[in-house]
C-alpha cells in the first residue's frame, strides 16, 4: 500500500494492523469487549505497546471470554500481576473483571453489539479527514458512550479511549482520504444489523 494514515510507523506489526484490522467494522460482542478492554490497558501507553503484547494478553486472559473472567478472584489478579508478558496494572486488571460483569448484564439485556452500534444507527460513520491533524481525539458521541458505559459499571472507558475504540472497530471510518484503506473500508457491505434496522424503520 503506497499511502497510509500518518500514525502508522514502519514496524510490520503496526503496518499489518492498519492494513488489515483498523477501521474494519466489528460486530461480534466478545471481540468488541476485548478491544475495549485492551484500549483501557492502553491508557497512558502507546497502542503499539499493547499490540506487541496482544497475544500474551489473549493467553493470560484466556481468550478474553467475559463469562469466564467475570468469575475471577483475587488469585487471578495476583496471577496476572506476576505475568511479565502483559501490562501489570492492578487497577486495570480489577477493572477488567468488573467490566466482564458489566458486559454480561448488557449482553443479557440487549446484546453488547446492539448496545454499541445503535449509537451510529448500526452503520459506520464515514469521515473525510484530509490530514491526521484534523482528526479529533474525542467527540460528543464518544463522551456520551463513555458516560453510558460508566453507568453500566465499566471503568477505564473515558471519551478519548472510547473514540480510539470506535475508530478501531469501524464505528467511524477515520482513515484519512489519502489512505487507500479509506475507500476500501467505506465500500464494505452493510451488516445484517444495519439491514434489520432499515427494515424496522421501513415498517
N, C-alpha and C positions, 0 to 999 in steps of 0.2 A: 504494500500500500504506500503510495508516494506521499500522501499528505495525511497527517493525523492531528488530533487535538493537541494543543500546546502543552498540556500537563503530562503527556506521555514521555517517559525518559527513553534511554537506549537499551535498558535491560530487557531481555527476551520475555521474562515473565510478565513484565508490565505491558509490553507491546501486545503479547497474546491476549492479555486480559482486556485491553482496549479493543482489539480487533474482533474478538470472539464473544465476549461477555457483556462488557459495559454498555448499558443502554438497551440491551435486548429485553423486551417485556417478559417478566417472570410472573407466573400466575399460580404457582404451587405454594400452598400455605406454609409448609415446613421450610421450603427453600427461602421464602420471604423472611421468615423468622430468623433463619440462620444469618442471612445478610444483615438484618437489623442488629442482631447481637454482635456480629463482627464489626459493624460500624460503631457500635458502642465501645468495643475494645479499642478502636482506633483513636478515640478521644485523646488528644494530647500527643498523638503519634502520627506517622505518615501511613497512608494506605499501603504503600509498598512494604512496610514492615509487617503489616498484618497479612498481606498477600503471600509473603515468603514463609509465613508461619501457618498458613491456612490448612495445609494437610495435617500439621501437628495438632491444630485446634480440632479438626474433624475427628482425629483419633482420640484425643483427650476427652472430647465432649460426646463421644460415642455416636457419631453421625448426626449430631445436633437434632436428636429426637426429643422434642419438648415434653412429650409424655413420660419419657424416662427421666429427664433432667428435673422435672417438677417434683420428683420423689427423692431427690438427692438430699444429703445431710451434711453436717459439719465435717464428717470424714471425707466426703468428696471434695469439699472446699480445701481441706488440708492436702489431699492428694494432688489437686491441681496447683496449689501454691508451691509444691515440690517439683513441678514439671518445668524444666528449663526451655522446653520447646514452644511454650505459649507466653503470652503476656501475663505475668503473675501479679495480679492486682486483686486484692481481696474484695474490694467494693464491687468491681465489675463481675467477678465470679459469683458473688452472692446475688447481684442484680440479675444475672442470667437465670438463676434458679427461680427468682421471683417473676421474671419475665416469662418463663416457661409456664408458670401457673396462670399468669395473665393471658397468655396465648390460649391456654385450654379453655378459659372462660369465653373468650371471644370466638374461638373455633366452634364451641358448642352452640353459642347463641346465633351466629350468622356466618361463620367461616372467616378466618383471618384474611384470606384473599379478597372476599367481598368487603370486609371492613376497610381495607386499604384502597382498593380500586374504585370504590364508589365515590371517593373524593374527586376523581377525574372522569366520572361517568364511564368507567371501565374502558377507557381509551387513552393511550399515551398523548400527552400534550406535546405538540410539535413546535419547538422553539427555533428561532433562526438567528442565533448569535453569530456574529462575524468574527469575533476575536474572544479569546479567553477572558480578557479584562471586562467584557460586558456581562459575563455570567455571574449572577448573584450567588451568595453563599447561603442565603435563606430567603424565603418568600412568605407572604401572609398565609398561603396554604400550608407550607411546611410548619409554620407556627401553630396553626390550628390542629394539624395532625399530631404534632408534638403534645399539645395540651390534652387532646383526646386520648392519646396513648397513656399519658401520665394518669389521667382519670381512671384508666383501666388497670393501673398498677405497674406500668412499665417504668423503668429507670434507664438512665444514660440514653435518652432519646430527645435531646434538645432540638430546636428548629434547624440548626446547622447540620447536625447528624442526620436528621430526617431528610433534609434536602439532598444530602450526598447519597442517602439510601434511595430516594426517589429517582435520582439520576441513574444510579447503578442498575436498578431493577426495571428501568424503562417506563416508569410512570411519567417521566418527562424525557424527551429526546434532546439532550444537551450537547450532542456532538456539534461542533461549530460547522457552519455551512460549507466551509472549505475542506472539511474532512470527508473522505469517501464514505465513511460509515453513516454520515447524517442521512443521506438519501437511502442507503440500504436499510437502515432501521425504520425510516419513515414508511417504506414500502412493504413492511412486514404485514401479513394478513391480519384481519380482525380476529380477536379472540372469541371463543364461544361465549364468554362472559358479556362481551360487547354486543354480540348478536342477540342474546337473550334480553339484554337491556333495551335494545332497539325494538324488539318485538313487544316488550311490555309497554313501552311508550306509544306504540302504534295502536294499541287496543283502545 
